[in-house]
Amino acid sequence: MKLYLLIALNVGFMVEGAIETAYKDTQDHYWREYTGLIPHDAFIAGTNRQGLPIYIGQTFFKDAGLLPTTIDPNSSTIEATAWGKVLTTDKNVKILCSQNPGNYSWVPTKIENMHLLTQCNLVVGGTESETTLYVGRVIHELEMKVGKVFPNFSDYKGLGIPHNGGQTKYNTFEVLAYNCLHFNKCLV
């Protein structure tokens, strides 16, 4: 009887530990419809030139895909890039939200080192050309910009943001991660 009880307790602790580990890996963000009003639980991605918060957006274009982008509340439209062009819209826009923004971090990296972030759960921002895109940010012309990150194995690798009617690419940037246990500063 004591042996069965001991086994049951050990199995119970193992299951509880597995549930805690699975919970830690579960991302708690969600995408809300964006209509020009910032929800109370919107995730702040940085600030614009005026020092006001910017947010992470996601928009769908039929021939391009589901694309991450910057939402600046001072603008009535958002811009995303696909196929080297800037796409502008005020429809089909979502905004990234979370009840636990402290569980997220911006991890500095270079595109050739991004695959080494094995202790980090990268936030998926969409898809393009059947490739998963991640959420990245960079300071561009003295202003924080959010964009799409193609992984290193892609022909389009790097962070892409809209600029002057086209796309500007960065190989060094920050990528958004959830429950990043630790990262090596040498990844930059």
C-alpha positions, 0 to 999 in steps of 0.5 A, spaced: 500 500 500 505 504 501 509 503 495 502 504 491 501 511 495 509 513 493 508 512 486 501 515 486 505 521 489 511 521 484 506 521 478 502 527 481 508 531 482 511 529 475 504 531 472 504 537 476 511 539 473 509 538 466 503 542 467 507 548 470 512 547 464 507 547 459 504 553 462 510 557 462 511 555 454 504 558 453 503 564 450 498 569 453 497 574 447 491 575 443 490 579 437 484 584 437 480 588 432 483 595 431 478 600 429 483 606 431 482 605 439 487 602 443 485 597 447 487 597 455 491 591 454 494 593 448 502 591 448 506 597 447 512 596 442 516 602 443 515 610 442 514 614 436 518 621 435 513 625 439 515 619 445 508 617 444 506 609 445 506 605 438 503 598 438 504 591 434 499 591 428 497 585 424 494 586 417 491 581 412 492 582 404 489 577 400 495 577 395 501 578 400 499 574 407 498 576 414 503 581 415 506 584 422 506 592 422 507 598 426 500 601 429 501 609 431 495 612 434 497 618 430 496 615 423 489 613 420 492 608 416 498 602 417 503 600 412 506 593 411 511 591 406 510 585 401 514 583 395 518 589 396 512 594 396 509 598 401 501 596 402 497 601 406 490 600 409 485 602 414 481 595 414 483 588 416 487 590 422 489 587 429 492 589 435 497 585 439 494 584 446 496 581 453 494 581 460 501 579 462 506 584 458 512 583 463 512 576 460 515 579 453 521 581 452 525 584 446 531 580 444 537 583 440 539 579 435 542 578 428 539 574 423 544 569 422 544 568 430 536 568 431 536 560 430 540 560 437 535 563 441 532 556 443 531 558 450 526 563 447 519 563 444 518 567 439 512 571 437 509 569 431 506 575 427 504 572 421 505 569 414 508 570 407 510 566 401 508 560 406 513 562 411 512 564 418 514 571 420 516 573 427 515 580 430 521 585 430 523 592 431 528 597 430 530 604 430 529 607 423 531 614 422 530 616 429 524 612 430 522 605 433 518 601 427 515 594 428 516 589 422 516 582 419 522 578 420 523 572 415 527 567 418 535 566 416 533 560 412 528 564 407 531 568 401 528 574 404 531 573 411 531 579 416 527 584 418 523 588 413 519 595 414 516 600 410 520 606 407 519 611 401 514 606 398 519 600 398 522 595 404 528 597 408 531 591 411 535 590 417 540 584 419 541 586 426 534 588 430 530 586 436 525 580 436 519 579 440 519 573 445 515 570 450 518 567 457 525 568 454 529 564 460 536 567 458 539 570 452 546 570 450 548 578 449 553 575 443 547 574 439 548 581 437 
